Amino acid sequence: MGSKKILLQWLATSSHHKPHMIRRHLGIQFKRFYSLAPQLHPLLVSRAQTLVQDKKELESKLETYDAELQLKFDKITDIIDRYDRLNTVQSEINELEQIAQDPSDEELANEANKELDKLVPEAESLVENLTNKLLPPIKHAERGCILELRPGVGGSEAGLFTADLMNMYIGFASVNGWKYKVEGKSSGAGVVNEAILSIDTPGTYDILRHESGVHRVQRVPQTETKGRVHTSTAAVVVLPKLSEGNEASLKEDERQFKPGEVRIDTMRAGGKGGQHVNTTDSAVRLVHIPTGVTVIQQDERSQPQNKAKAFAVLRARLAELERVEEVAKQKAMRTDQVTTTDRGDKIRTYNYPQNRITDHRCGFSLHDVPGCMNGTKLGELISQVESWEFKERMQDMIAVEAAKK
């Protein structure tokens, strides 16, 4: 049996070789009926073409500088540049394939094969990158974010874990050079009952929104005398930052609501005492009548400051509620349902005895609890969740388009 027949028989039972590997083994005499050039999904090609017009519209709006619009413009420009490069590489691959299959010039064909071995991986990388970037955008992805943390089950240990999570996000912000501020914190003896962390840097909502959910910790508490492992939880909610939350932005925030849509209550601020506590009605409670969403703010000394912060948080919570509802609608359109977790389910387990942190959405485990809790390794977990979410979003997009037909 000839070497080519042996190779063909081997290839017939093997599926792990890429097309350019097959070409190298079989030589230029082997006739192919497909192109090596990786292709974007047709829906994504259509989306890439519409971005060209979006870029032109943004250019006209950027005559006066706007940080958020500039960030959006830069992202679109990057996508268009990559899409143009992909088209160029695909054309080169198609031309080189013709040369590689021409038996009249073996030396030139070999050179074409070498060039193909460089261009095909580049095209594959571009397709993967563009597929991720061209998926329907995440609402408010360009915004900063607000993180709300509260202890769950587990008593004081849950409060201690909430404090640890707060420090983890502060460490992650510091590692990335993000501007942040602790807007509100209710704590005592290292136990956090509630904390609000505001991060101003544009685009941080898109990165940290994956942290929304219930975080579970398994470890031996400091107060445990028999060395038993306890399980506690903490809830994290990540909201897009739609307002600065100051008196200057208050009027604009109030204009976002219809008359009578929000009930405003004032009350005496609670706390440990002091000159401004329980002496004036500085605390503010907002109730969004249609949804029942309630926000209480009492950290600032003046009522206008608390009111401004409360309206900023209310807008953020309602925006996140709207986004979650949109995602739920898209999930409902899918015919091949996959297991997903909503905010009520645990998304991650921090197992201290095993030095392991497992994200239950993507199944990835990081064996470095200290590195994650100080913020330096959190990015690895987020990256794995982003890869998992990418596949989910691609299936959602296909399902939505199929439902339109």
C-alpha positions as CSV (number, residue, x, y, z in Angstrom):
1,M,0.0,0.0,0.0
2,G,1.4,3.4,-1.0
3,S,2.2,6.1,1.6
4,K,-0.6,8.3,0.4
5,K,-3.2,5.5,0.7
6,I,-1.9,4.7,4.2
7,L,-2.2,8.4,5.1
8,L,-5.7,8.6,3.6
9,Q,-6.8,5.6,5.6
10,W,-5.3,7.1,8.8
11,L,-7.0,10.4,8.1
12,A,-10.3,8.7,7.6
13,T,-10.2,7.6,11.2
14,S,-8.7,10.8,12.6
15,S,-10.5,14.1,13.0
16,H,-8.0,16.2,14.9
17,H,-5.9,17.5,12.0
18,K,-6.6,20.9,10.6
19,P,-7.0,21.4,6.8
20,H,-3.6,22.9,6.4
21,M,-2.1,19.9,8.2
22,I,-3.8,17.6,5.7
23,R,-2.5,19.7,2.8
24,R,1.1,19.4,4.1
25,H,1.0,15.6,4.4
26,L,-0.8,14.9,1.1
27,G,1.2,17.4,-1.1
28,I,-0.1,19.7,-3.9
29,Q,-1.6,16.8,-5.9
30,F,-4.5,16.5,-3.3
31,K,-7.6,18.3,-4.6
32,R,-9.7,20.2,-2.0
33,F,-13.3,21.2,-2.4
34,Y,-13.4,23.8,0.4
35,S,-11.5,27.0,1.4
36,L,-9.1,27.2,4.3
37,A,-10.1,30.8,5.0
38,P,-12.1,30.9,8.3
39,Q,-15.5,32.7,7.9
40,L,-17.6,34.9,10.2
41,H,-21.2,34.0,10.8
42,P,-23.4,35.8,8.2
43,L,-25.2,37.7,11.0
44,L,-21.9,39.0,12.2
45,V,-20.8,40.1,8.7
46,S,-24.0,42.1,8.4
47,R,-23.4,43.7,11.8
48,A,-19.8,44.6,10.9
49,Q,-21.1,46.4,7.8
50,T,-23.5,48.5,9.7
51,L,-20.8,49.7,12.1
52,V,-19.2,51.6,9.2
53,Q,-22.3,53.9,9.2
54,D,-22.3,54.1,13.0
55,K,-18.7,55.3,12.9
56,K,-19.6,58.1,10.5
57,E,-22.4,59.3,12.8
58,L,-20.1,59.2,15.9
59,E,-17.5,61.3,14.1
60,S,-20.0,64.1,13.6
61,K,-20.9,64.0,17.4
62,L,-17.3,64.1,18.5
63,E,-16.7,67.6,17.4
64,T,-16.9,68.3,21.1
65,Y,-15.1,65.8,23.3
66,D,-17.2,63.3,25.2
67,A,-15.4,60.5,27.1
68,E,-18.1,57.9,26.7
69,L,-18.7,58.6,23.0
70,Q,-14.9,58.5,22.4
71,L,-14.7,55.1,24.0
72,K,-17.5,53.8,21.8
73,F,-15.9,55.4,18.7
74,D,-12.5,53.7,19.6
75,K,-14.2,50.3,20.0
76,I,-16.0,50.6,16.6
77,T,-12.8,51.7,14.9
78,D,-10.9,48.7,16.3
79,I,-13.6,46.4,15.1
80,I,-13.7,47.9,11.6
81,D,-9.9,47.7,11.3
82,R,-9.9,44.0,12.3
83,Y,-12.8,43.3,9.9
84,D,-10.9,45.0,7.0
85,R,-7.8,43.0,7.9
86,L,-9.8,39.8,7.9
87,N,-11.2,40.5,4.4
88,T,-7.6,41.1,3.2
89,V,-6.3,37.9,4.7
90,Q,-9.2,35.9,3.4
91,S,-8.6,37.1,-0.2
92,E,-4.9,36.3,0.1
93,I,-5.7,32.8,1.4
94,N,-8.0,32.2,-1.5
95,E,-5.4,33.3,-4.0
96,L,-2.6,31.2,-2.4
97,E,-4.8,28.2,-2.4
98,Q,-5.0,28.3,-6.2
99,I,-1.2,28.5,-6.4
100,A,-0.8,25.7,-3.9
101,Q,-2.9,23.4,-6.0
102,D,-1.2,24.1,-9.2
103,P,1.1,21.1,-10.0
104,S,3.0,23.0,-12.7
105,D,5.3,24.9,-10.3
106,E,6.1,22.8,-7.2
107,E,8.5,25.3,-5.8
108,L,6.0,28.2,-5.9
109,A,3.3,25.9,-4.5
110,N,5.6,25.0,-1.6
111,E,6.1,28.8,-0.9
112,A,2.3,29.3,-1.1
113,N,1.8,26.5,1.5
114,K,4.3,28.1,3.9
115,E,2.5,31.4,3.6
116,L,-0.9,29.7,4.1
117,D,0.5,28.2,7.3
118,K,1.0,31.8,8.6
119,L,-2.2,33.3,7.3
120,V,-4.7,30.7,8.3
121,P,-4.0,30.9,12.0
122,E,-4.1,34.7,11.8
123,A,-7.6,34.5,10.1
124,E,-8.8,32.1,12.8
125,S,-7.7,34.5,15.5
126,L,-9.4,37.4,13.7
127,V,-12.6,35.5,13.4
128,E,-12.6,34.5,17.0
129,N,-11.9,38.1,18.1
130,L,-14.5,39.6,15.8
131,T,-17.1,37.1,16.8
132,N,-16.8,38.2,20.4
133,K,-16.8,41.9,19.5
134,L,-19.6,41.8,17.0
135,L,-22.2,40.1,19.2
136,P,-25.0,42.4,20.3
137,P,-23.5,45.0,22.7
138,I,-24.1,44.7,26.4
139,K,-26.3,47.6,27.5
140,H,-24.3,50.3,29.4
141,A,-21.0,48.4,28.8
142,E,-19.2,51.7,28.4
143,R,-20.2,52.9,31.9
144,G,-18.6,52.8,35.3
145,C,-20.2,50.7,37.9
146,I,-21.6,50.5,41.4
147,L,-21.1,47.3,43.5
148,E,-23.4,46.6,46.3
149,L,-22.4,43.9,48.8
150,R,-24.4,42.3,51.6
151,P,-23.9,39.2,53.8
152,G,-26.1,36.2,53.3
153,V,-26.4,33.1,55.5
154,G,-23.7,32.4,58.1
155,G,-24.0,35.1,60.8
156,S,-20.9,37.1,61.6
157,E,-18.8,34.9,59.3
158,A,-20.9,36.0,56.4
159,G,-20.2,39.6,57.4
160,L,-16.5,38.9,57.5
161,F,-16.6,37.3,54.1
162,T,-18.4,40.3,52.7
163,A,-15.6,42.5,54.0
164,D,-13.1,40.2,52.3
165,L,-15.0,40.5,49.0
166,M,-15.0,44.3,49.3
167,N,-11.3,44.3,49.8
168,M,-10.9,41.9,46.8
169,Y,-12.7,44.4,44.5
170,I,-10.8,47.3,45.9
171,G,-7.5,45.4,45.2
172,F,-8.7,44.5,41.7
173,A,-9.5,48.2,41.0
174,S,-6.0,49.2,42.3
175,V,-4.3,46.6,40.2
176,N,-6.0,48.0,37.1
177,G,-5.5,51.6,38.0
178,W,-9.2,52.4,38.3
179,K,-10.6,55.3,40.2
180,Y,-12.9,54.1,43.0
181,K,-14.7,55.3,46.1
182,V,-16.4,53.6,49.0
183,E,-19.9,55.3,48.9
184,G,-21.4,53.6,51.9
185,K,-20.3,51.1,54.5
186,S,-22.1,49.7,57.5
187,S,-19.7,47.6,59.6
188,G,-18.2,46.9,63.0
189,A,-15.4,44.6,64.3
190,G,-14.4,43.7,60.8
191,V,-18.0,42.6,59.9
192,V,-19.6,44.4,57.0
193,N,-23.4,44.5,57.0
194,E,-23.6,46.5,53.7
195,A,-21.1,48.2,51.4
196,I,-21.3,50.2,48.2
197,L,-18.3,50.6,46.0
198,S,-18.4,53.1,43.2
199,I,-15.9,52.8,40.3
200,D,-15.8,55.7,37.8
201,T,-13.6,54.3,35.1
202,P,-15.6,53.9,31.8
203,G,-16.0,50.3,30.8
204,T,-15.7,48.8,34.2
205,Y,-19.3,47.7,34.3
206,D,-18.7,45.4,31.3
207,I,-15.9,43.8,33.2
208,L,-17.4,43.5,36.7
209,R,-21.0,42.7,35.8
210,H,-20.1,39.0,35.9
211,E,-19.6,39.3,39.6
212,S,-23.3,39.7,40.3
213,G,-24.7,36.8,42.2
214,V,-24.3,34.8,45.4
215,H,-20.7,34.0,46.5
216,R,-20.1,31.1,48.8
217,V,-17.2,30.6,51.2
218,Q,-16.1,27.4,52.9
219,R,-13.5,27.9,55.6
220,V,-12.8,27.5,59.3
221,P,-13.9,30.8,61.1
222,Q,-11.5,32.4,63.5
223,T,-14.0,31.8,66.3
224,E,-14.3,28.0,65.5
225,T,-12.5,26.1,68.3
226,K,-12.9,22.6,66.9
227,G,-11.6,23.3,63.4
228,R,-14.8,22.7,61.6
229,V,-15.4,24.1,58.1
230,H,-18.3,26.5,57.9
231,T,-20.3,27.6,54.8
232,S,-21.4,31.2,54.5
233,T,-22.6,33.4,51.6
234,A,-22.5,37.0,50.5
235,A,-24.6,38.7,47.7
236,V,-23.0,41.0,45.2
237,V,-25.0,43.2,42.8
238,V,-23.2,45.1,40.1
239,L,-25.0,48.1,38.6
240,P,-24.1,50.5,35.7
241,K,-23.2,54.0,36.9
242,L,-25.6,56.3,35.1
243,S,-25.1,59.4,37.2
244,E,-22.5,61.1,39.3
245,G,-24.8,61.0,42.3
246,N,-24.2,64.6,43.3
247,E,-26.3,67.7,43.6
248,A,-25.3,68.9,40.1
249,S,-26.7,65.7,38.6
250,L,-29.8,65.5,40.7
251,K,-32.1,67.6,38.4
252,E,-31.2,65.4,35.4
253,D,-31.8,62.2,37.5
254,E,-35.2,63.5,38.6
255,R,-36.2,64.3,35.0
256,Q,-35.8,60.6,34.1
257,F,-39.0,59.8,36.0
258,K,-42.6,60.8,35.4
259,P,-44.4,62.8,38.1
260,G,-45.6,60.5,40.9
261,E,-43.4,57.6,39.7
262,V,-41.1,58.0,42.7
263,R,-42.2,58.5,46.3
264,I,-39.7,60.5,48.3
265,D,-39.6,60.1,52.1
266,T,-37.3,61.9,54.5
267,M,-36.4,60.7,58.0
268,R,-33.8,61.0,60.8
269,A,-30.5,59.4,60.0
270,G,-29.6,56.4,62.2
271,G,-26.0,55.7,63.4
272,K,-23.7,55.8,66.4
273,G,-24.6,59.3,67.2
274,G,-22.8,62.6,66.7
275,Q,-23.6,66.2,65.8
276,H,-25.6,65.5,62.6
277,V,-27.2,62.2,63.5
278,N,-30.9,62.1,64.7
279,T,-31.1,65.9,64.7
280,T,-32.3,66.6,61.2
281,D,-34.3,64.8,58.6
282,S,-31.2,64.2,56.4
283,A,-31.9,60.6,55.4
284,V,-33.8,59.9,52.2
285,R,-35.8,56.9,51.1
286,L,-37.0,56.6,47.4
287,V,-39.6,54.1,46.4
288,H,-40.1,53.4,42.7
289,I,-43.9,52.8,42.6
290,P,-44.1,50.7,39.4
291,T,-41.5,48.2,40.5
292,G,-41.3,48.6,44.2
293,V,-37.6,49.1,44.1
294,T,-36.5,51.0,47.3
295,V,-33.3,52.9,48.0
296,I,-32.3,54.4,51.4
297,Q,-29.4,56.8,51.7
298,Q,-28.2,58.4,54.9
299,D,-24.4,58.5,54.6
300,E,-24.1,62.3,53.8
301,R,-24.8,65.1,56.3
302,S,-27.3,67.0,54.1
303,Q,-30.6,65.9,52.7
304,P,-29.8,67.1,49.1
305,Q,-26.6,65.1,49.0
306,N,-28.4,61.9,50.2
307,K,-31.2,62.5,47.7
308,A,-28.7,62.9,44.9
309,K,-27.0,59.6,45.8
310,A,-30.3,57.8,46.2
311,F,-31.5,58.8,42.8
312,A,-28.2,57.7,41.2
313,V,-28.5,54.3,42.8
314,L,-32.2,54.0,41.9
315,R,-31.5,54.7,38.2
316,A,-28.7,52.1,38.3
317,R,-30.9,49.4,39.8
318,L,-33.7,50.0,37.4
319,A,-31.3,49.9,34.4
320,E,-29.9,46.6,35.7
321,L,-33.4,45.2,36.2
322,E,-34.2,46.1,32.6
323,R,-31.1,44.4,31.3
324,V,-31.8,41.2,33.2
325,E,-35.3,41.1,31.8
326,E,-34.0,41.5,28.3
327,V,-31.5,38.6,28.8
328,A,-34.4,36.5,30.2
329,K,-36.4,37.1,27.1
330,Q,-33.6,36.1,24.8
331,K,-33.0,32.9,26.8
332,A,-36.7,32.0,26.4
333,M,-36.3,32.1,22.6
334,R,-33.7,29.4,22.6
335,T,-34.8,25.9,21.6
336,D,-31.8,24.1,23.0
337,Q,-32.0,25.4,26.6
338,V,-28.7,25.2,28.6
339,T,-28.2,25.4,32.3
340,T,-27.8,28.9,33.5
341,T,-27.7,30.7,36.8
342,D,-29.6,33.8,37.8
343,R,-28.7,36.2,40.6
344,G,-30.4,34.0,43.1
345,D,-28.0,31.1,42.5
346,K,-24.5,30.7,43.8
347,I,-22.0,31.6,41.1
348,R,-18.7,30.9,42.9
349,T,-17.3,29.0,45.8
350,Y,-14.2,30.0,47.7
351,N,-12.8,26.9,49.4
352,Y,-10.0,27.9,51.7
353,P,-8.9,24.4,52.9
354,Q,-8.4,23.3,49.3
355,N,-7.0,26.7,48.2
356,R,-9.5,26.6,45.4
357,I,-12.0,29.0,43.9
358,T,-14.5,27.5,41.5
359,D,-16.9,29.5,39.2
360,H,-20.0,27.3,38.7
361,R,-21.1,29.0,35.5
362,C,-18.0,28.0,33.4
363,G,-16.7,25.2,35.7
364,F,-13.2,26.8,36.0
365,S,-11.2,26.4,39.2
366,L,-8.4,28.7,40.3
367,H,-6.0,27.3,42.9
368,D,-4.9,30.5,44.5
369,V,-7.3,31.9,47.1
370,P,-4.8,34.5,48.5
371,G,-4.0,35.8,44.9
372,C,-7.7,36.1,44.1
373,M,-8.7,37.8,47.4
374,N,-6.0,40.5,47.1
375,G,-7.3,41.2,43.5
376,T,-4.3,40.1,41.5
377,K,-5.8,36.9,40.2
378,L,-9.5,37.8,40.0
379,G,-9.0,38.8,36.3
380,E,-8.3,35.1,35.5
381,L,-11.7,34.0,36.8
382,I,-13.4,36.9,35.0
383,S,-11.7,36.0,31.7
384,Q,-12.9,32.4,32.0
385,V,-16.5,33.6,32.6
386,E,-16.3,35.9,29.6
387,S,-15.3,33.0,27.4
388,W,-18.3,31.0,28.7
389,E,-20.7,33.9,28.2
390,F,-19.4,34.4,24.6
391,K,-20.8,31.0,23.6
392,E,-24.0,31.7,25.4
393,R,-24.5,35.0,23.7
394,M,-23.8,33.5,20.3
395,Q,-26.5,30.9,20.8
396,D,-28.9,33.6,22.0
397,M,-28.3,35.7,18.9
398,I,-28.9,32.8,16.6
399,A,-32.1,31.9,18.4
400,V,-33.4,35.5,18.3
401,E,-32.8,35.7,14.5
402,A,-34.4,32.3,14.0
403,A,-37.5,33.4,15.9
404,K,-37.9,36.4,13.5
405,K,-38.2,34.1,10.5
